[in-house]
């Protein structure tokens, strides 16, 4: 339950009178004197010393007018403005409101933006909601959010974009709540419950969950092998969003939902193992995307699959060297039980290829430490069998600030994943390296001819550099804004 849930956002035109507010926020370009609404005045020294550089701030009491205090935030240069700067500026405002116990905030946005107005507004709405988010569910006496009401006074185009942005931001913070919830409170069955709540809240979304008995009947030996050491049963969640009119495209999103990953028999070191509650971040992104779809209603059919499981060591656990059989008949040597994400994704991808038959498939997974070595915490790696699909995701990354970088899958990587006892092995040879690419090569065996992209979010799902609206040791909700932007562009 993020604090954004209690914040009511309303919209007014610039011609409407500014009503009483605890904090008036002005977003102002570099090189221009901040344009205050009629009746509001601030000390001259504050206005003249403010240059409008990106994320520059000035905070002051108002001299006259309905605002108690005024916050100036710089947008830097630009026409159009950098959307990441807009997001961060809105987040700065939300956080300043909390720090100063402001109950009401008014954004005064008097800018002529032309065709970029809606995009500007969307970035504003996203940053506002994401910047206000924090997890308070597990504190005995949490500090209640002071921020209750936000008014955005702007053009119709900016307001329209901001409405969309708030919905997308709520999808992101929904995913972050799931990510940050401790693993004993976010078990596979809790992921199922969250999916069903989303479906219950929208007439266009349905949800079902295949239990272990149903998965066994479908031959999902790869997925089921991972949960054998856990007392928590595994599930395959299947969400479906159908638009009001007949969809021309059908897209399937698949998210790795490992609610806790101890490594199994190939157990991880104890240092930072608590962070393995984040191994369900791909699944959280898929659920967060559906949370947003409920409010956005795009004209594309979307399927969401979340294989969700725990990976624990036990007498019943899969042992290194065991062979398991996936639902498409391929046998897999499990040489390392800590390379389990690809095992649950394998059966989910094969299920999508056989049962859903989408026009395109995208999976998201905290799959490899190698991608963190390659790209750090600011870039998600993408690979697959379709350059067109990868390029579309890279473009959406540029729009949303959830940056994506292409990585290769070549025949050498595929050859390296062939097993000696089984058809495949679940880790590459130590001499090969390229851990992210070989993991992608393994997954390519389960998608058939469907255009497919694999997003390795192990670096970007948590531990990112601060961006005002996210960052630090907590979850980022990465993937939600990226996928929503991609889906919005599908015709």
BELLIN-V169701 format. One record per run of one state. SS is the DSSP state (H for helix, E for strand, - for the rest). FROM is the first residue (numbers start at 1). TO is the last residue. If there is no record, write none. Layout:
{{SS FROM TO} {SS FROM TO}}
This chain:
{{- 1 1} {E 2 2} {H 3 6} {- 7 7} {E 8 12} {- 13 20} {E 21 28} {- 29 40} {E 41 42} {- 43 43} {H 44 49} {- 50 56} {E 57 64} {- 65 66} {E 67 74} {- 75 82} {H 83 99} {- 100 103} {E 104 108} {- 109 113} {H 114 132} {- 133 134} {E 135 135} {- 136 148} {E 149 153} {- 154 155} {H 156 180} {- 181 187} {H 188 200} {- 201 204} {E 205 210} {- 211 211} {H 212 217} {- 218 220} {H 221 229} {- 230 234} {E 235 241} {- 242 249} {E 250 255} {- 256 256} {E 257 261} {- 262 272} {H 273 296} {- 297 300} {E 301 311} {- 312 321} {E 322 325} {- 326 330} {E 331 334} {- 335 340} {H 341 356} {- 357 359} {E 360 365} {- 366 369} {H 370 375} {- 376 379} {E 380 384} {- 385 386} {H 387 400} {- 401 403} {E 404 406} {- 407 410} {H 411 416} {- 417 417} {E 418 418} {- 419 423} {E 424 425} {- 426 434} {H 435 446} {- 447 450} {E 451 456} {- 457 461} {E 462 462} {- 463 474} {E 475 475} {- 476 479} {H 480 488} {- 489 491}}
